[in-house]
Amino acid sequence: MTLFGANLAEVEARLMENQKKTKEDFPEETLTIEFGLALLRDLTLISKDTLKDYQTKPNLFTNLNLFARNRQLLLNGYFCTLSSSYGTQFVILRTVFENNNLMRYFNKKPQCAFKWLSKEIQERFPEETKLKFGTSGKYDVKFHPTTVREKVFEGTGNEKVRSELETFYHQLCDYTHPNFMGWRELVIPQKNGVEIILNMPRYEEKTAKLAVGLLLFSINLTFKAYVLTFKNYLVVFLDQLKEWNDNYTRLIAKYQGN
């Protein structure tokens, strides 16, 4: 069984070759990423335990939705890492980053979580919740990423964190916007200044290291946002979360400052 048809056999062979090289060069990292992705899926089970509470806490409802989106985005991001589709991975991780910040924002301002929902979903909440969080009458409200970052990390002591995350975010934006040099896996610069565009992604160890480090960092941000939201429901998963954190802390040290 193959991923593609006969016409794309060469593409499939390259993807498998890139995957093999990535796992050979980053064995501990890929195992840790796969452990994290599996744990993200398992944590979705908590949704059953929150059903009784999210009717009075709209941020539980919105954040479980955002978390589920990130779970799938990160899985696709990992596939991009393995196949050396680095530019596409960075586009995905920008969305993951924005979702994580929005989860933190909704924890601070659950009334904004309620306004983010559609009118139809708002109507599903009990009257008491609607009276408490829906006083503005707004629905389907969009929150600009810049505003969310400023609100989440405002206050003394958070300036450095906000500045670092701003830098990280704008680096990811370089790959989301039409930035020719952002697609590192497809471009080979020549001495005469001409760029050669390849027809398939190529494995590049230096960029692969960046991609692996950013993916680890993004998974960890998702865990942090999730724990902040559902800390009262995580007893069953404490050991796994500690194992993830220990492995992440040990591995990410190799990528800091790069």
PyMOL commands that set and color helices and strands:
alter all, ss='L'
color gray80, all
select helices_A, chain A and resi 6-25+27-54+58-82+86-108+110-116+119-122+127-133+145-152+159-176+180-182+205-233+235-252
alter helices_A, ss='H'
color red, helices_A
select strands_A, chain A and resi 187-189+195-197
alter strands_A, ss='S'
color yellow, strands_A
deselect
rebuild
show_as cartoon
